[in-house]
């Protein structure tokens, strides 16, 4: 568990940056109650240790013309590590695949895909995904609407657990 590696200030920094990654270091330091230089050092250390992997703009896919969002459940013929890794590498190369997660159970992978229209997704589905080596089955579900899309982790839940364990 990462809790012992991070102190309360580190977790506050992460929570604040998760909520607003564009704030200045001065504003971040003020919010977490320390001065700017040690705050910046802590942020750099969190980046170096891999707790912060990057900073991104949250864009509206539909406003940008990506009208279609699909979840694809993929079953593979072989689950040997070399075959799993090869499929993951293929997914990283497909631009329409925005997320790829290996699962246990009946489905080997679930992919979150976006496309500007159904025709583009259908072409990807038939020409790339189902045609890929080792793919045995693909079931798709078109997203009608999203009710929640919350990035990151719930720091308040972590803080409650750490308080109970203290």
C-alpha positions, 0 to 999 in steps of 0.5 A: 500500500502506498500510504506509508510512503506518503505523508499527509502533505504528499497526499494533500498535494496529490489530491489538489493536483488531481482536482486542478493540475493547472494551479501554480506552485504558489497556489498549491503550496498555500492550499496544502499549508507549506511554502513554495520551495518545499512544495515544488521539491515534493511535487518533483519527488512525487513525479520522479517516484511515479505517483504523478505520471503526467498532466492532461487537459480534460477534453470533451470528446463529443464536442470535438466530433467523437460522437461514438464511444464503445466498450469492447469485450475481447476474448483471446484464443490463448492467454499465454503471457506472450500472447497477452502482451502482444495484444496489449501492444496492439491496443497501444498502437490503435488510436481509437482504443483509449483504454485497455484493461485485462480482466479475469473471468469470461472476458480477457480484455475490455477496451474503451474506444472512441470514434467520430462516427459509427462507420469509423468504429465499424471499420476498426472493428472489422478490419483491425480488432476482430482480424487481429491475431489471437482474437477469438471473440469481440462483444461491443456495447455502444455508450448511450450516455455517461453518468460519471467520469471521475479521473484519479482516486478518491483521496477522502476514502484513503484518508478515512482508512488511514485515520481508522488504522492510526 
